[in-house]
Amino acid sequence: MKKLGPRYIDRDFGRYLKNKRLKKKMTQKEVADPLGYTAQYVHNWEQGKSSVPMNAIPTIAKLLNISINEIIIKLLQLYKKRLKK
């Protein structure tokens, strides 16, 4: 069985969140503050240097005006993509 490569999934998911954030014209700080995180921590997600904590997903979805279902679908697509490689 192939490894999923969590860092690649983190990176791709981070890019997805960054694109959503930029479409909303929000700063990293505006995303970080309601979560109790720093802008640097959000930056690290967006660069794939760290994983997005699962407990932050509902708040992120609300901030970025996307559904949790959309986030789950995106994560499943990323995992499926990695399994094919």
N, C-alpha and C positions, 0 to 999 in steps of 0.2 A: 504494500500500500504506500502511495506517495505521501510525503509530508505536505501539510497544507501551507506551510510557510506563513506563520501568523504575522510576521513583520510586513510581508507584502499585502496581506489583507488589511492590516492596520494602516498601511500607507494609502492603499486605494480607498478605504473607508474614510480616512482623514481627508483625502482630496474631495470626496463626495460631500462631506460636511462643510469643507471650506467653500466649495462652489455654492452650496445652499446659503451659507452665511453671507457670501459676497452678493448674491442675488437680493438678499434682504438689506444690503448696504449696512451690515453690522460689523463692528470691530470685534477682535478677539476678546477684548475686555468686556464688551457688552454681552458676550456669550458666557464668559468666565464668572462675572460677578454674581449672577443669580444662582450659580452652582457652588459658589464659595471657593472657586479655583482662581489661579492667576492666569493672565493672558499668555504667559510663557507655557503653562500647562496645555492650554488650548492649542497653541502653536505646535507643541510636541505631538499632539494628536494629528494635526493636519499634515505634519511631516512624516508620520508613521513611526516616530521615535517612542511613543507610548500608546497604550490602548485606551480607548474611551471606556470609562467605567460603566458597566451595565446599569447601575442605579442612576446614572445621569441621563440615560436615553429619554425617559419621559419629559424631562425638563428641556432637553435639547430639541426634541420634536416640537414642543410648544413654542419655544423661542424662534425656531426656524419655520414655523407654520407648516410642518410636515407631519404625516401620521406615523405612528409607531409601526403600523403595517408596512409603510413604504420603507422604513429603515430595516425592518426584518427582511423584506424582499431583497433589498440591496445587499445585505450581508449574505443571504443565501446565494445570490448571483455571484458574489465574490468568491465564496467557498466553492461553488460549482466550477467557476473559471479556473481556480487553482487545482482542483482535482483533475481537470482535463490536461493540465500541463505535465 
